[in-house]
Amino acid sequence: MCQFSAHPSRETLADYINIPNIYPAGRLDADSEGLLLLTDDGQLQHNISHPALKQPKTYLSQVEGIPDQAMLTRLRNGVDLGDFVTMPCRVSQVEAPDWLWPRDPPIRERHDKPTSWLTLTLTEGKNRQVRRMTAAVGLPTLRLVRLAIGQVSLQSHPLWPGESMEIDPSDLNTPVK
């Protein structure tokens, strides 16, 4: 869980990191994986996570089904989710990554349903947004991995689950409000 306080049934950041006075800049839902930035700088945390500052976040999503151009166009142009319409975003279909760690627990697999992979870069971050967007166009997300926040990427700073590293805040290229 993306929190330091105790959770009744899941491990939290406190189980992995023993550094006082740091906090997550943004969150991942319980079923998502990937990059999480931690900081002791409240202004930096705000600049990374506040929706008004439009810090791009890139996700790798394994979806059930094979997207067609109409599905990708809907994702790119914004999807009406009922309670709001998403902002336009960048979406690409990609090959299955060969560098990604195994999922624990593994995703469900149906032998009669193919899966494919998408990258999505959003500048907003509503609750379960990527999952809701892909489901709305007929491609339910099976696995979701945050690859990048701003300029910081797991592709340029490869880490495995539970690993951490220090980065220079200037690598984030966060706007000042």
ABEGO torsion letter per residue (X at the ends): XBBABBBAABBBAAAABBBBGBBBBEBBBAABBEBBBBBABAAAAAAAABAAAGBBBBBBBBBBEBBBAAAAAAAAAEBBAGABBBBBBBBBBBBBBAABBBBOBBBBBBAABBBBBBBBBBABBBBGAAAAAAAAAGBBBABBBBABBEABBAAABBBBBGBBBBBBAAAAGBBBX
